[in-house]
């Protein structure tokens, strides 16, 4: 899926509208708690500055639902961006209108402006052509570097591309390249690892991966639904009863390709102080909750991962946020990092696990795309990607 990038267009002296994903987590005082998404956009911004472009940045933040909401202003983001870039960033209080037009007109090559939250306008999420035209009027070129929002057909991610030359930023290029490599030309064996709470969140991903990978390792709460489809009693574990039939169909299609836990760490409650035990999946009691994969399962998963030449991992193996039930996820993180194959990790808990284990620098690609990554792996066309040249 080759796309033109910022390298392919002359940008010196041009006004370049860059859609970034600065939807960063904050605490209850509005302080940024994780600036990963801001850092991810720095290579594109720095390249454009070095080329003498006038850099106009746009992002969404939170869910203001088309209204101005003070807590969703991008002021703190602008301050942090200026610190990371080491140059002034002019944060504006709107994203369209006369004041914005005047500020952009006054820009000199290499300067950076950050527009206000595009979701303050209902036209953003509606992909309103008039709003897209107003955004496009600010610039000569459109660069989309917001892979995390590429699955949304919004004015600033897709609509604007109808009015300007549209190319990918470096983060977008990296995400498309890494995820595309998984689906189009994986080196074999290709091992996919899926976790998280629910099968329903990843039905399309499972179906597409079954046709692409050599092994699909399933852990976390979603594994319970598959185990229930095999007729096991899961006690008080999370099971999606309305998806047991579908899980059975997927098992029948997958054969030995889909690998489920053989043992689990169980407790009567999701509580660090609760008594816990390791039991075979067939031996769960009436009051037990399966909260992590057990050591025998870890050993099986580690063996499959070690043999892999391509790996995709999304989702924790248990209730990762409670320490006694984090061992399975941590073990998978270390196994993925130790693999000699090409690895892609996505999903907040999976990324947190590799960072906590101190092995993030040994992973081939860490995808910050969230829902966009999963839709890409599912085989869906992403509007923000499709709009690019």
N, C-alpha and C positions, 0 to 999 in steps of 0.2 A: 504494500500500500504506500507507494512512494508519493510524497508531497513536497512541493517547493517549500523552502525555508527562508529565513531572513537573509541567508547567504546569497540567495538567488535574485535579490532585487537591490538596485541602487537606493540607498536610504540617506545619503549625505544631504543635509539641509532639508530633508523631508519631514513632514509631521507624521509620526508613526503611532497609530492607536494600538496599544497592546492590551489584550484581554488577559488578565492574570487571575489566579485564584488565591486571593488573600483572605479567604473565609477561615481565619485562624481561631483556635480556642482561646477563651479568655476566662478570668475568674470573676467573682461577683462584684469586683471593683472595676472591671473593665481592663485589667492588665493582661497582656498577652502571655499565655502560659506555654505556648509552643510556636516558634516562628519558622518551622520547617517549610511551610508553603511559601513564605516570603523568600527564604534562602533559595528555594528551588527556582525562582524566577530571576535571580541575580545574573546568571550567565547571559540571558537574552538582553536584559536591561543594560548590562555593561557593554556588550557587543554593540548595541545600537548607539550608546553614548560615544564609544570609541570611533564609530563610523560617522559621527557628526549628525546623528538624527535628533529630532526634537521628540522626546519620548512622553507620550500621553498614556497613562495607565488607568485601567478601569477594572473594577471588581465588584462582586456582590459580597455581602456580609450579613449573616443571619437571615431571618425571615420577616422582614418588615411589611410584607404583603402590600406593596405598592404605596406605602405612606412613609413620611419622614418620621423616623423613630430615633431619638437622640442616642440611645444606647447602641445603635447599629451604625453610627458614623464611623468613618475610616481614619479618624484623627490619630488614634494611637498607632495604627498600622503605618501611617505616613511618618510618624516619628521614628518607629523602629526601622523602616526602610531607609531613612536618611542615615541612621547610625550604621547600618550594614553596608550601604553604598559609600559612605564617607563623603557625601556631597549633599547640598540642600535639596529637599523635595518640597515643591509647592503643593500643599494639600488645599483643594478647592472645596467649597461648601455646596456645590451642585455638580451635575454631570452634563447638563445641557443649558443653553440660555446665553444671554448677552455677556454676563460676567465671565462665563467659561470661555466664550469665543474671544473676548478681549485678552484674557490671560494666555490663551494659546497663541494668539496673534503676536504677543509680545515675547514669545519664547525664542531663545537663541539655541544654536546647535549644541547638543550635549546636555541641555537642561531637561529636568524631569518634573512632570506634573502628575499628581494623583487626583483623579476625579472622585466625587462623592459616590457613595453606594448606588449602583445602577438600579437596584431593586426598590429604591424609593419611588420609582415610577412604575405604575401598573403595566405600561407598555413593554417593559423588559421581559417579564415572564410570559406575556401574551405574544411576544415576538411581533409587536406592532410595527409595520413598515415605516410609519411616520417617525416613531421614536428611533428606529434603526437609522433612518436617513439623517436625523439630527446628530446622532453620534458620528456617523460617517462624514458629515460636513466638517468635523473638526480636524480631519486627517487626510493624508494622501495615500497611506498604506495601512492595511489591517494585518496585525500579527496575533494569532491565537496561541497563547502559551498556557491556557487554563484547561489542561486535560481533565481535571476533576469536575469541570462543568460542561465538558464536551458532549455529554449525553442529554443535555438540555437544548431544545430548539428555542433559544431566547434571542432577543434583539442583539445583545452584545457578544453572543457566541456564534450565531449563525446568520441572523438577519442582516447584519452589517456587511457581510461578505458579498451581498448582492450589489453593493455600491462602491466597493474598493477592491483593489488587488489584495487577495487574501492568502497568506502563507503561514507556515507553522513556526513557532518559536522553538528554542532548543529543548525545553522540557517536553513540549508536545512531540517533537521529533523523537526524543529518547523513549517516551512512553509507547508511541506507535511502533517503534522499531523493536522494543523488547517484547511487548505483548504480541505483536505480529509474528515474531520469531517462534513463539510458542505454538501458534495455530498453523502457520504456513510451512515452517521448515525445522521442526524440533529434531534434535539429535536423539537417537534412541539408546536406551529406554527413556521414555517420557513419563515421569511420575508426577501426578497431581495430588495435592493434599488439601482437603476441605474440612473445615470445622465450623464452629459457631452453633447457635442454638437451634435453628430451624431449617428443615429441608425446604420448606416453602419459599425461603429467601433465595434459594440457589437451584431451583428446579432446572431452569434453562441452562445454567452453567454446567450442572451435572450431565444433562443430556448431550450438550455439545462436547464436553470433555471425554465422555465415554467413546465418542467416535474419533478422538484425537490421541488420547494417552494410552500407555501400556498398563499402568496401574493407577487406580484412584483410591487413595487412602482416606477414610472418613472417620473423623473423631468428633468430640464435642457433643452437645445435645442432639444434633441432627443424626448422629449414629444410633441413638436410642430408637428412633422411628424405623430405621432399617432393621435393627435387631428385633423390634416388635413384629415386623413383617415376616421374620423367620419363626415367629411363634413363641418368642421368649417373653417371660414375665419380667417387666422392668421395675416392679415395685412402685415407688413414688417418683421415679425419674420423669423428666420432661419427655413426653411423647406426643407428637401431633397425630391424634387419632384419625383425623380426616385425611391424612396423607399416608397412612399405613398401606393402603391398597396401591397407591402410586409407587411407594418405596418397593413393594413386592414386584411390581412390573419392571422397575429399574434393575433390581437384583437379577431377575430372570434374563434380562437383556445383557447385563454386564458379565455374567458368569464369574470366573475367578479373577476378573479384572478389578472388581470392587472389593477392597479389603476393609473389614470391620474390626473393631476391638474384640479381643478374646478375654480381656480382664479389665476391670475398672477400679478406681478408688471411689468408695461409696461412704455416705454418711446420712444420718437422718435429717440433716438440715444444712443449708449453705451457710456455715458458720465455722470460723477458724477454730473455735473451741469444741466443736461437736466431735464425738468419738467417730473415728473413721477406720476403714478396713479395706484391704485389697481382696477382691473376690472375682472368680470367673463370671462371665456375663450370664451364664446359666444359673448361678447361685445367688442372685440378688434376692434379698428378703422383701417382705411385704412393705416394710417401712423405709427401705433403702432408696437413696437417690444416687444415681451414677453421676459423679461430678468431675472425673478426670479419667484419662486412659491409664491403665495399670502398666507395670514393668514388662510383662510379657508382650503386651501390645507395642510398647515403646521399642522393645528389641526387634520386633517384626518390622515396624515402620522404619527404624534405623537401617536395617538390612536393605530394604527396598530403596531408601533414599541414597545410601552409599553406592548402590549399583547404577543409579540414574545418571544420565547425561544431560537431561533437561528436567527442571523442577518448577512447578508452580504451587505456591502455598497461600491460602487465604482462610483465616479463621482459627481460633484457638481450639485446643484439644479438650478443654474443660473450663471450669469457672476460674479463669486465669487471674482475675482480680483478687481472689481470696488465696493467700499464699499456700496453704496446704494442698490446694488443688491446681497449682501452677506447674508442677513438675513435668507433666506430659508435654505441655506447650513449650517449656524451656528446653526439654530434650529434643524436640523436633527442630527448634530454632538452631541448636548446636549442630544437629545432624545436617541440616540444610547448608549451614555455613561451612561445614567440613567437606561437603561434596565437591568433587572435581568437575561436576557438570555446571551448566549455565542455570542460574536460579533467579526466579522472580518472586518477590514477596509483596503481598498487598493486604490491606485490612488493618485497622488500628491496633488490635490486640496482637496480631502477628508481628507487626512492625515494632510494637512496644517490647515484645518478647526478644527479638533479635538485638534490640538496643540494650535491654536489661542484661542480656547475656554477654554483651560487649563484642558482638560478632557482626554488627551491621556492615562493617567495611569488607566483609568476606562474602557478601551476597551480590550476585550479578546485577540485579536491578531492584530497587525498592520503589514500588508504585504508590504514588500519593493520590491516585485517581479515585479510590473508594468505589462508589456505585458505577462510575464510568468504566473502571477497570473490569468489573464483573460483567457489565453489559458488552464490553468488547470481547471478553472471553466467551460470552454466551453466543457470540457471532452476530450481534445486532450492529446495524449501521449507526454510528454516533453523528448527530447533526452537526456538531461543531467540527468534526473531522471531515465529514462529507463536503462541507462548504469550502474547504481549502483547495487551492489549485493543485 
